[in-house]
Amino acid sequence: MRAPIEAVVFDIGGVLLDWNPRYLYRKLFDDEAEMERFLAEICTPEWHAAHDRGVPMEPSCAELAAEHPEYAAEIIAWFQRSEEMIGGVIEGSVAILRELQGAGVPCYALTNIEAETYPLLRERYPFLRTFDGVVVSSHEGVAKPDREIFRRLLERYWLPARETLMIDDRPANVAAAAELGMQTFRFESAAGLRRFLEGKSLLPRRTLANPLRQ
């Protein structure tokens, strides 16, 4: 039998905020195929992963721009316009966060994010300042799915793994949390997350009004 969930941990990008570099780069490229090649071959996920581990973005972008001068402006934009990669708040997820907090459920955040971007987002989105605790990859020098960052979260805030739920949109991150004994949910939609939490009795079940009743 699974232990009751006593604390909930949210990923930020992909769960609470709609992060995608295409929100920025569709403003900079007229050709969608060229943009996709740029993101697959130049500003790659592997290159960006170093920023999540704390490598400063400005010199990293400058170095890459020197290697690809034909895309220098677009590469530098990764650093200068990183906030434009946020499409907005995932409203249903933020509503769930607020409901959990209102019910007295301790809520934490574990996020892969650059050191330069996190304070800007924290200022822009007040709900990011309401967690009981936050672990930011670039501050730690280690990022998901490395199990070490999950261990730091659990140890820093005295969270028993088997009583802690990790919500993340990336399968590798979910798998890493599960390997440490955490309960997990792979996020695909706020509606799906709500159904899951209702099933765990962390949120009250919503009942639909019967349209035949007057």
Secondary structure as UniProt FT lines:
FT   STRAND          7..10
FT   TURN            14..16
FT   STRAND          17..19
FT   HELIX           22..25
FT   TURN            26..28
FT   HELIX           32..41
FT   HELIX           45..52
FT   TURN            53..54
FT   HELIX           57..67
FT   HELIX           69..71
FT   HELIX           72..80
FT   HELIX           82..85
FT   STRAND          86..89
FT   HELIX           91..102
FT   TURN            103..104
FT   STRAND          107..111
FT   TURN            115..117
FT   HELIX           118..124
FT   HELIX           126..129
FT   STRAND          133..136
FT   HELIX           137..140
FT   TURN            144..145
FT   HELIX           147..156
FT   TURN            157..158
FT   HELIX           161..163
FT   STRAND          164..168
FT   HELIX           171..179
FT   TURN            180..181
FT   STRAND          183..186
FT   HELIX           190..199
FT   TURN            200..201
FT   TURN            211..212
//
